[in-house]
Structures are given as C-alpha cells and as structure tokens.
Amino acid sequence: MGIEIQVPGARVVSTNPATGEVVREFDCASATEVQAAVARAHAAQPAWRVIAVRKRLDIIATFQQLLNERKQHVARLITSEAGKPIAEALLTEILVVLDAVRFLLEETYAFLREEPLPHGNLATKAKSGRLIREPYGVIGIISPWNYPFSIPATETLAALATGNAVVLKPSELTPLCALELASLLHHAGVPEGVFQVVIGEGPAGAALIESAIDKLIFTGSVSTGRRIAQTAGARLLPVVLELGGKDPMLVLDDADVDVASSGAVWGAFVNAGQACLSVERCYVQRSIYETFVSACAEKN
C-alpha cells in the first residue's frame, strides 16, 4: 500500500452536514505520530493484559453507565457530525453500544475460559491438550463515518475486554465521535495508552496499517479494502475487512406482506441508506425503538 505523504499543515475539519457549520478543526496526525501512538500502546498493553478479567469488565460496565447517563449528549454530537436524527442516533448507535457491553459482560468469561481439547488420533490418546485464547497485543481500527460511534465502540470494547490495546483512526468526517468515545473510556478507567485516537485522512490510515500493530480491523470501501488486504498479506498481518455491498431481502410465501414491506422500506432508508446491516436486523431494532426512545424522553 505504501505510506502516503502527509501534506504539512493538513487539517481535518468536522462540519455539520445539515448547516455547513464548522464544528471543530484538527491537525492531521503524521506517520511519526501514528507510530508513536502504536509504540505507547505496546508499552501499555502488557499491564492491561494481566489485569483480572473481572477488573476489565468492571471498567467496561462503568463505561456503559457513563454512556447511559450521557446518551442525549452523545446522540446530539453524532447528529452534529453525521447528520442523522437524534432518535436514530439513539437507536442505531447508543442502544447498539449499550447492548454490546451487555453481551461482553455476559459472555467474556466463557469465551476466555480454557477448554480441554480432545485428540482423535489413537497415537495421541496419552496426551492432553488445551485451547487457550490470548490477546493479540495492539489492534488497529479504521472506522467509517456512517456509524461513527457504534462501529468503533463495539470493535474497541471487544478488543479491550479480551486484553488488547487499541489505536483507532476514525473517519476524517467524524473525529469528534471518536474523541467522545475516548473520553468516556478514559473516565471509566481505561488507561490512556491502552486506547488512543489518531486523527487524519488517508495517509494516517496508511501509516497505521504499516505500523507495528498486531491486527487490523477495517470498515469501508471495497477498493480500499483490496489495497489493505494486499499490504496486510505481504506482512502476514491478521485483518478483518467489513466492506461495502448491498444485501438481499428474502420474503417467504407465508410472510405478512405489510410487515415485510414496512421492514424493507425502513431498512433501506434508515441512515439515508448507508447501513451495513441486514433488513431483518434493522427491523428487529425498529421494534425496540419506540420503547427505548420513549424511556429516554421520560427520563430527560
């Protein structure tokens, strides 16, 4: 892929898409700054790794509580950068992250528990085996603008729960959402070196890919994903690619046509059509929508 040259003095401008108002401006991180962030993450990760799983989950539970308390503020921030309605930000961003924390609190212990590994070969019957899951180390995340809070948050939380450090490069269109995520995590107790945000455009992402990260998670376009796969393959870097596409909808003969058509329309147009979710999942989320937003309105 090659590290792209960062133009000196390049800046990222966060703009409200509804009004054109400049919300905030940032200096783009240079390749040197990205590499320094990854080095800090490597220095901080060993201590985070050896913390008891219960302690890590307690911190993540505190993050969940803080996010729930600040959900209206975070939703308004998402709206100011991404343009989606506040109700949609609550449903497809805040609710998703709160539920992701619930899942981690319930499932992390079982996932990380050692498992006996039986042998099928008679020659190894006298041997014992165990399946042990260990953290990779430092996870690099490059996240998109369409779900600027929920996508990086869910990916980051899973990495943190399992003992990894994270360096996040958010979309240059929505940097404030990533910084809000960092603020919540740090206030909850995640050490600053364990979770860091680097802001920039393509050159910052390229620098992160070619830095000393141990795994990469990328959500974005097919064309960029191909280039990342080539770079990752050359250095055998583990990589997760969630790339653009259009999912089909299957409606069976015995389906309620009114319900199915309503779900199809809502699923196709939610988030202005920029959604990497199946229509079925979108429709299930919609069933939670009125209860959740009503509860938020009553409390606030």
MOKALIN-V731168 format. One record per run of one state. SS is the DSSP state (A for helix, B for strand, O for the rest). FROM is the first residue (numbers start at 1). LEN is the number of residues. Records with the same first field share a line. If there is no record, write none. Layout:
SS->FROM-LEN + FROM-LEN
This chain:
O->1-10 + 16-6 + 28-3 + 51-2 + 70-1 + 83-3 + 113-2 + 117-5 + 125-5 + 132-6 + 143-7 + 162-3 + 170-5 + 189-6 + 198-4 + 210-5 + 221-1 + 235-3 + 244-13 + 274-5 + 300-1
B->11-5 + 22-6 + 115-2 + 130-2 + 138-5 + 165-5 + 195-3 + 215-6 + 238-6
A->31-20 + 53-17 + 71-12 + 86-27 + 122-3 + 150-12 + 175-14 + 202-8 + 222-13 + 257-17 + 279-21
